[in-house]
C-alpha cells in the first residue's frame, strides 16, 4: 500500500516532467510554422472598398492574420480566407500575393511556392505545407472571417 508522502512525490514528479513541455511557443506557432494570430473580423461586402469581392472570382487583401489575408469569393455564398504568410521556411516571413490572372497565389521573391486560390493547396515549389486557412461565414452582406 502506498503512503501519502510517496503518492505526493509521485504526483510532484509527474507534474515536474509534464508541465515544462507545455510551452507557450507551441501554441503560438502552428504545424506549418506560421504564427497563430487571433482573427475575428466582419466585412460588409457592400462597402466600396470590397467591390472586388462582389462577384465570384474576385479577391481582396485584408490586414489581419500573420502577414495579411487573401479573401477570395469562390461562389455566390462561399468565401475562402487564407493567410499570406508563406509556410515554407516560415521564419523568413515571406508573403504570398495573387498572380495577375487571379488563378493562384505565389511568392517568387522569397519562398518560391505557388498555392491554389480555391483552397490554399500546394501547386508547385519547395513547400510541403498549404497556406493557413481561416473559417468564413456569410449572411448575404456580412462576411465573418475567424479562427
C-alpha positions as CSV (number, residue, x, y, z in Angstrom):
1,X,0.0,0.0,0.0
2,X,1.3,3.5,-1.0
3,X,1.5,6.0,1.8
4,X,0.6,9.7,1.4
5,X,4.2,11.0,1.1
6,X,5.0,8.5,-1.7
7,X,1.8,9.4,-3.5
8,X,2.6,13.1,-3.2
9,X,6.1,12.6,-4.5
10,X,4.9,10.6,-7.5
11,X,2.4,13.4,-8.4
12,X,5.1,16.0,-8.0
13,X,7.4,14.1,-10.2
14,X,4.7,13.7,-12.9
15,X,3.9,17.4,-12.7
16,X,7.5,18.5,-13.0
17,X,8.1,16.3,-16.0
18,X,4.9,17.2,-17.9
19,X,4.4,20.9,-17.3
20,X,7.7,22.1,-18.9
21,X,6.6,20.5,-22.2
22,X,3.5,22.8,-22.2
23,X,5.4,25.7,-23.8
24,X,3.6,28.9,-24.9
25,X,5.6,28.9,-28.1
26,X,3.9,25.6,-29.1
27,X,0.6,27.4,-29.0
28,X,1.8,30.5,-30.9
29,X,3.2,28.6,-34.0
30,X,1.1,26.1,-35.9
31,X,2.4,22.9,-37.5
32,X,3.1,24.9,-40.6
33,X,5.4,27.3,-38.7
34,X,3.1,30.2,-39.3
35,X,2.4,32.1,-36.1
36,X,-1.0,31.8,-34.6
37,X,-2.8,35.2,-34.6
38,X,-6.4,35.5,-33.4
39,X,-8.6,36.5,-36.3
40,X,-12.3,37.6,-35.9
41,X,-13.4,40.2,-38.4
42,X,-16.6,41.3,-40.0
43,X,-16.6,42.7,-43.5
44,X,-19.5,44.5,-45.1
45,X,-19.2,43.2,-48.7
46,X,-21.5,46.1,-49.9
47,X,-18.9,48.7,-49.0
48,X,-17.0,50.2,-52.0
49,X,-13.7,49.0,-50.5
50,X,-14.8,45.4,-51.1
51,X,-16.2,45.9,-54.6
52,X,-13.6,43.4,-55.9
53,X,-15.3,40.5,-53.9
54,X,-18.8,41.4,-55.0
55,X,-18.8,38.6,-57.6
56,X,-17.4,35.1,-57.7
57,X,-13.7,35.0,-58.7
58,X,-13.0,38.4,-57.1
59,X,-10.5,38.8,-54.3
60,X,-9.0,41.4,-51.9
61,X,-6.2,41.7,-49.4
62,X,-7.2,42.3,-45.9
63,X,-5.0,43.4,-43.0
64,X,-5.4,40.5,-40.4
65,X,-3.7,37.3,-39.6
66,X,0.1,36.9,-39.6
67,X,1.0,38.6,-42.9
68,X,-2.4,39.7,-44.0
69,X,-5.2,37.7,-45.7
70,X,-6.3,36.9,-49.2
71,X,-10.1,36.8,-49.3
72,X,-11.4,35.1,-52.4
73,X,-15.0,34.7,-53.4
74,X,-15.3,31.2,-54.7
75,X,-19.1,31.3,-55.4
76,X,-22.1,33.5,-54.6
77,X,-22.1,32.2,-51.0
78,X,-18.6,30.7,-50.4
79,X,-15.5,32.7,-49.5
80,X,-12.0,31.5,-48.9
81,X,-9.7,33.2,-46.5
82,X,-6.0,32.4,-46.5
83,X,-3.1,33.8,-44.5
84,X,-0.5,35.4,-46.8
85,X,2.4,34.1,-44.7
86,X,4.2,31.5,-46.8
87,X,4.6,28.3,-44.7
88,X,7.9,27.3,-46.5
89,X,10.6,28.4,-44.1
90,X,8.0,30.4,-42.3
91,X,10.7,32.0,-40.0
92,X,11.7,34.1,-43.1
93,X,8.3,35.9,-43.0
94,X,7.7,35.6,-46.8
95,X,4.4,36.9,-48.0
96,X,2.4,35.5,-50.9
97,X,0.4,37.6,-53.4
98,X,-2.1,36.9,-56.1
99,X,-0.8,36.5,-59.6
100,X,-2.3,38.7,-62.3
101,X,-4.7,36.1,-63.6
102,X,-6.0,35.5,-60.0
103,X,-5.7,31.8,-60.6
104,X,-3.2,31.2,-57.8
105,X,-1.2,32.9,-55.1
106,X,2.6,32.8,-55.1
107,X,5.8,34.3,-53.8
108,X,8.6,34.3,-56.4
109,X,11.0,36.5,-54.3
110,X,11.3,34.5,-51.1
111,X,9.6,31.1,-50.7
112,X,9.3,30.3,-54.4
113,X,6.0,28.4,-54.0
114,X,2.5,28.6,-55.6
115,X,-0.8,27.9,-53.9
116,X,-4.3,27.3,-55.2
117,X,-6.7,30.2,-54.6
118,X,-9.7,27.8,-54.1
119,X,-8.2,26.1,-51.0
120,X,-4.6,27.2,-50.4
121,X,-3.2,23.9,-51.6
122,X,0.3,23.5,-53.0
123,X,0.6,23.9,-56.7
124,X,4.4,24.0,-57.0
125,X,7.6,24.9,-55.2
126,X,9.6,23.6,-52.4
127,X,6.9,23.9,-49.8
128,X,5.3,20.9,-48.1
129,X,2.5,22.9,-46.3
130,X,-0.6,24.5,-47.7
131,X,-1.5,28.1,-46.8
132,X,-3.1,28.6,-43.4
133,X,-6.9,28.8,-43.9
134,X,-9.5,30.6,-41.8
135,X,-13.1,29.8,-41.4
136,X,-15.8,32.0,-43.0
137,X,-19.5,32.6,-42.7
138,X,-21.6,34.8,-45.0
139,X,-25.1,36.1,-44.5
140,X,-25.5,37.8,-47.8
141,X,-24.0,41.1,-46.7
142,X,-21.6,40.4,-43.8
143,X,-18.6,38.2,-44.2
144,X,-17.1,36.9,-41.0
145,X,-13.5,35.5,-41.0
146,X,-12.3,33.8,-37.9
147,X,-10.2,31.0,-36.4
